[in-house]
Each structure stands twice: as structure tokens, then as C-alpha cells.
Amino acid sequence: MKRLLVSLAITLLVLAAQQPARAQTSDSDFSAGYGYLPSGYGALASAQMDMPTAPAPTPGMPGAGMSGPGLMGPAPVPQYQGDPSGFDLFAPACGGVSWQIVGEYLYLRPSNAEVTYAQVFDATTGVPFGRTGVSTPYYDTGFRVSAAAALGDCAAIGVSYTYFDTTVNSRLDASENPLGNVYPDSVVRSLVLHPLAVPVASPNGEFATASETIRFHLADIDYKAALVSGPRYCANLVVGARFLSLDQHFDSSVDIGAATADLMYTNVRFEGGGVRLGLEGERQSGNSGFLVYGKGSASFVGGTARADYSQFNNTTDPYLVDTQWKSNRVITMLDFEVGAGWASVDGRIRVTGGYMVSGWYNTVKLDRYIKAVQDGNPTLLNSPTENVLAFDGLVFRTEVRF
């Protein structure tokens, strides 16, 4: 048995010594996440780089197996044929480009962002009897632009900027009840005015209106390095910094007749920066440009949250309530995205699309801040699980690599 094992080991060492060396990657190696290039769907690495391939020498040919000054016959050029095992660490496939430009169209919906602002009541009994007015943001558009530069060794550094802005307007009439009663038999009462405000706490009105705006700016600086990459797959580590500016605005009014109305408005703002850590992966078909991808990251952004609340009557008193609040806090942002797409044969053009979801924990939401002011209890803003703002929707991306 010992002789058999020794013979097998010697045979393996001889076969390994006879394997040709792989071609080395170029100085323009690019991170698989930013500039991953499929190697021509199985084409030689030299073909991707527009290099002529030298014919392999044959036995008996002058210069066969030799190269150097004064020797006849071309020397063999190392060729990368791809690893049949499907596993290749920092393979030559991640080379070939130096820059990447990306444009993305976002179609997102804010979640956990609704504000309940009014209710229809029966004027006689004073019980709720009809529709509830809720300001609910829906899908709206945004965009992201980014650029990245290769650093070598399948790594890259990139920057990106994301912008999203949505506004929703809502109205509730006293007639929106099962019996179709109209004002003054059926009335609308505000749920966002302060209950102790003078002269009228929750006025009985004919209708109520509301407007809500959510806007954010994101700026990222990322370093990406390939953990594993091959001709048709990659997995990358992402480490970087994130800067966030989030603005939320809400205002509402109740018409109480004779051109008289009680109005309120509130603003919540957050600005800060922090660190970002993530993973990205991609797999491409071996005989077409079809690919699938997935990515996930966690960001921890520290900054300052500021909020204010004001209420007034348009005829009697300009300011019934006026208060401000400020707090330092850390927001945890969890981002996930999966999708599919297509890449050109040389990998220079890519079109992808997918579904993304993002949860922002420990933010200050509009409805929670309004409730804290009404109850005189700012501790309502200290629960990370109750102050979660989320976004989900579709992403469409076009990339150019050169």
C-alpha cells in the first residue's frame, strides 16, 4: 500500500509540473463588481485584448520549445483556456477595462411612512362614521449615477449619488360615509392638530386636506475587491462610506366654514455619515449574455435629527403651537437587491434590472413625531423598531465600461 501511494504521489507531481503557466492579469485589472468582464464566453484571454495568438510549435519544427535571440521559430504564448473546474481565484477575466460609468432609474415606494390625518364623524353621536383620511406615499421615480476606476488586482474605487423625491396630496370630505350624509350632519375632525390648542382643539369641518413629501440624497464612496472571480462568475467585498440627507415634510388643514381653517405643518430632517459593508455576486450564462446578480449591504450612519411642529388659525391666532426637537442618533440601513440582465460579448455594455428593498432603522418618522408632540412624550422617538422607514421597488441600470 505504501508503495502504491508513493507511486501515485510521484505521478501527480510529474503531471502538475507539465501544466503550462497561466497568463498574468494586466495592470488594468478591474473589480468584478465594477468592471467584471466575461472572457468572451470562453474565448482566449489574448483574443479579448486584441493580441494575435502565436501558433504552437510542433515536434521537428526549428526552435520548438526554445525562444530567445538568434533562435529560429516563434516562442509559444501562454494562453488562458479557462478552468474546467469552474473555480478560479482572481482569474484573468476581471481584467481589460479601467473605467465604469453607470446610470440607474429608480421606481420606489416609501413604506411605513403614512400619516393618518383626519376622520369622518357623525355630528350627533360623535362616533367615527365614515372614511379615515390617510396620507400614503406611492411609487415615484428617482435616479442614481456612479463612476469607478480600476486599481489593479481585481479591485476598484467608485463614487455614486442617489436622489429620490416624492409628494402625495390627499383630501377627506364629510360626505365620505356609508349614508352619504353631508356637512353639518357629518363632519371631519383632524387627528394631527394638538388636542389642547386654543381656540378649537379638533374642529368639526367640512373637509380636510394633507400633503406629504419625502426626499433623500445619498452619496457613497466604495472600495470593491473580488473575493472569488472567474470567466462567468464573481463575488465581491464592498467597504466604504455613506452620507445621507433625509427630509420629511407634512402639512394639513381642516376647513371649518366661513373661510376659517386650522392648519399645521411639521418637518423632520436628518443629516449624517458613516460606514458601509456589503457583498455582491454575479453569475453569467456560458453561451449567452444572460446573467443574474444579487447584492446586500449594511450601513451605519451617525448624525443629527431635527424636527419642528407648528399650528395656527388663519383668522384668529397665527401661532397656536410652535415647538422644536433635536437628537443625535445612528441610523442602520439594510439594502438588498436581486435581478437579471444582459452583457455584450466583450462586456463593455451591460443592461440589468431587478427588485430592491431598503430598511432604515432608528429614523424619526412624521407620524411618530406628531404623536410625540400631541402626547407631550418625546420618548416615543427612542424606539428603533417603531421608527423604521422603508423603500422598495424596481431598479433599471445601464453600464458602460472602457
N, C-alpha and C positions, 0 to 999 in steps of 0.2 A: 504493500500500500504506500509506504514512504517513497519507494522508487517511482511509483506512478504519479504521485503528487509533484515530486521534483521534476519529472519529465514534463508534466503539464505546465508548471510554472515557467520552465525554460522556453517552452513553445510559445506561450503568451508574450514573454518578454521579447522574443525574436520578432513576432508579428507586430508588436507595438512599435519596435524600433524601425520597422519598414514603412510605417504610415507617413505620408507626406505632411509637411508642416502647413498649417493654415495661414492664409493671408492675414496680415495685420490690418487693423482698422485704421482709417485715415485720421488726420488731425481734425477733420470737421465732423467727428462723431457727434451725434445728436441724441438727446434723451428720447427714449421710446415714447414717453408721454407727450413731448413737444414735437419731436421730429422723427418718429419711428417710421422707417421705410420698409415695406415688404420687398424682399430682394427679387423683384421681377417675377414673383410667383415661381421660384425655383431656378431662375436664370443665374448664370455665374456672376460672382461679385465683380469681376473685371468688366463684364458687359454693362453693369449698372453705372460704372464710372467711365464709360466710353473708351475703354482700353482694349486694344487689339489683343487677342489671345494668341500665344505662340504655340505652334504645333509641337506635340510631344515627340522627342527623339525616339527612333526605333533602333533595335539591335542592328549593328553593322553600319549604321549611319555615322559619318565623320562627326566627331565631337559629342557622340551620345554619352550622356551622363557627365559631360565636362563643360565648363564655362570659364571664361577669363580671357585676357589679352593674348592674341596670337593663336587661339584655339578656334577651329572651324566648327560651324553649326551653332544654331541658337540654343541658349540655355533654357530649360523648362521654366515656365512661370507658374508659381503656386496658384492653384485655383480653389475657390471655396464652393464645394458642391452641396453644402447643407448637411446637417447632422441627421442621419436616418433615425436616430433615437428620439428626435423631437425635443431634446433638451440641449440648450446652448447658453452658457453664461457669457453675457456681453459679446454677442455674436457680431460679425461684420454688418449684419442687416441694419444696425442702428446708425450707420454712417451715411454720408452722402449729401447732407444739407447743413446749412449754417443758420438759417433764419426761418421763423414761422410767423405768419400773420393769420389771426382768427377773428371772424365776426360771427356773433350769435344773436338770434332773435328769440326772445323770451315771451311766453304766453302764460302768465302766472295768476294764481288766485290766492289772496290772503285768507287765512283761516284763523279761527279763534279771535277774530277782530271785530265782530259785530257789536253794535251798541243798541240796546232796547231803549227807545226814547219816548214813547207815548202809548196810551191805551184808551180804547173806546169804553165809556161807562154809560150805564143807564142813569139819566139825570135824577130820576125819582128814588131809586133804591140805592144808588151809589155803588153798585157792584159792577165788576167788569162784564161787558156785554157787547162783544164785537172784536174786531181785529186788533192785534198788537203791532205797533209801528217799530220795525227793526231796520236799522241801517246795516246792510250786509254787502261788503265789497265783493265784487265778482271778478272774473278773468279780465286781465288787461295786459298791455304789451310793455316790454322793456327790452334792453339790449345789453350785450357785453362785448367788449373789444379787448384783444390781448395781442402781445408780441413776445417772442422768445428768441434767445440767441444760444447757440451751442457752445459748450465749454470744453468738450472733449471727454473721452472715456464714458460715452453714453450718458452725459449729463447736460443740463441746460438751466438757464435762469430766465424767468419771464415775469412780465407785469400784466395786470388786467384791471379793467374798470367796468363796473356794473351799475346800471341805473334802472330804477323802476318807480313808476308814479301812477297812482290810480285814485279816482274820485267817484263817489257814489252819492246821488241825491235821492231823497225819499220824502213821501208825503202821506199823512194819515187823515182821513175825513171822518167826521162824526157819523156820517151816513153808512159807514162800513160796518154794519151789524146785521145779524140774522133777519131782523124785521124791516130793515131799511129805514129806520127812524132817522129823522134829521134834527139838527140843532134847533131849539134848545132841549128837545126831549131826549136826545142822545148827545153826549158831549165827549170831548177829547181832553185828557189830562196828561200833563208832562210827567215823565219818570226820571228826568235828568236835572230838573230845577232843584234848588236847595229847599228842603221842606220848611225851613224856618225863615226864609226870605220874606221881607215886607215889601209891598202890602199884601201880595197874594202868593201863597206857597205853591199850590198846584192848581192853576186856574182852569176853569171849565171853558174850553174853547171850541170853536167850530172846526178847526183843523190844526195840525202840527206839521212842521217841516224839519228836515235834518239834512246835513251834508257832512260827509266824512272823507278825509284824504289821508292816504298812507304813501310815503315817499322814502326811498332809501338810496344811498350811494355806497358802493363797496369798492375798495381798492386793495389788490393783492400783489405781493411780491413773493414769488415762489422759486425754490431750488428743487429741481427734479432729477433723480438719478435712477437708472434702471437697476432693479434688483435681479430680474431674470429677463432675457430677451432672446428672440430667435427670428428666423425668417418670417414667421407668421404669427408671433405672439409676443407679448411683453407684460411686465408688471413693474410698476414704478413706485418709489417712495417720494412723497411730497413734503417738504418742510418750508415754512415761510412765515410771512407776517400779513396781518389783515387789519384794515382800517374801515370803520363803519360810521356812517351818519344816518340816523333814522329819525324821521319826522312824522308825527301823527297829529291830525287836527280834526276837531269835531265841533259843530255848532248846531243849535236847534232853537226853534221859536214856537210859541203857541199863540194863535190869533184868538183874542177874547172879545172881539167885536169893537165897533166904533173906532177902527184904525188903531187899536191898542193891542200891544203884544208884549209878552215877556220873552226875553231872549237870553241865551247862554252860549259861551264858547269855551273850549279848553284846548290846550296844546301840550303835547308830550314830546320831548326831544332827547336823543341820546347821541353822544359822540365819544369815540374811543378807539383804541388799537390794541392788538395782542398777537398771539402766535397761532399758527395753523399747522396741522399734521394730517396727512392723508395717504391713501393708497389708490392706485389706478391700474386697471388691467384691460387688455385687449386681445382678441383672437380673430384672425383673418382666415378666410377660406383659402385652400391651397390652389384652387384653379379658377378663382374669380376675384373681383374686388370687394366682395361682400365681407363685412366684419361686424362683430358685436363687441360692446365695451361696457365697463362699469367703473364707477368711482365713488369714493366716500371720504369724508374728511370731518375733523372736529376742530373748531376754533374757539379760543378763549380770549374774549375781548373785554378789557377793562376800561371804564370810562365814567362819565358823569351823566346822570339823568336829571332833567329839569322839566317841571310841569307847572301849569298855571290854569286857574279856573276863574271865570268872571260871569256875572249875571246882572242884567239890568232890565228896566222897563222903559219903553220908548217914549212914554209921556210923563211919567211921574218922577222917576229917580234914575239917573244914568248908571249908578252902580249900587246894586243890592248886595252882591258878593264879589270879593276880589281877594284871591289867595294864591300863593306860590309854594313850591316844594322842590327840594334838590336832594340828590343822594348819589354817592359813589357805589358802583356795583360792577360785577363781572358777568357778562352775558356768555353763555355757552351756545354755540351754533353747530348743529349737526346737519351735514349736507350729504345727500345720496342721489345718484343718477345712474340709470341704465338705458341702453339704447343700441341702435344698429346704424350701419351706413355703408358707404362705398368709397373705395380709394382707386385712383388711377394706377396703371401698371407700374409707373416709376415712383408712385407715392407722393407726387408733387401736389395733387389736387385731392381733397377729401371732402365729402359731404356726409354729415351724420345728424341724427336726431334721436331724441329719447324723452324719457319722463324723469322729472326731478322732484324731490321733496326736501324742504329745509325747515328745521325746527329751531327757534330762538328762545332759549330758556332764560328766565330771570329778567325779562324785559318789563317795562311798565306799560300796561295796556290802557286804552282810553276808558273802557267801562269800569276797570278796577279803580282807576284814579277818580272818576266821577263818584263811585260808590264810597271811596275813602273820604272825599270832601263832604258828601251828604251825611255820612255817619260820624264825621269828626274822628276817624280812626286810620291814621297813616300806616299802621302795622299791616293793613290789608295788602300793602305793596311789597311785603317782605317774603312772600311765598313764591319760590321759583316755579313750583308746579302749577300755580294759579295764574302766573303771568307768562304764558307761553304764546308766542306769536309764530305762526307757521305760514309757509308758502309752498304751493305745489303747482305743477303744470308741465308744459312742453317746452323743449329746447331744440332749436334747429341751428346747425353750425356749418360754416364753410371755412375750410383751411387752405392756405396756400403756403407751400414750403419750397425754399430755394437756397 
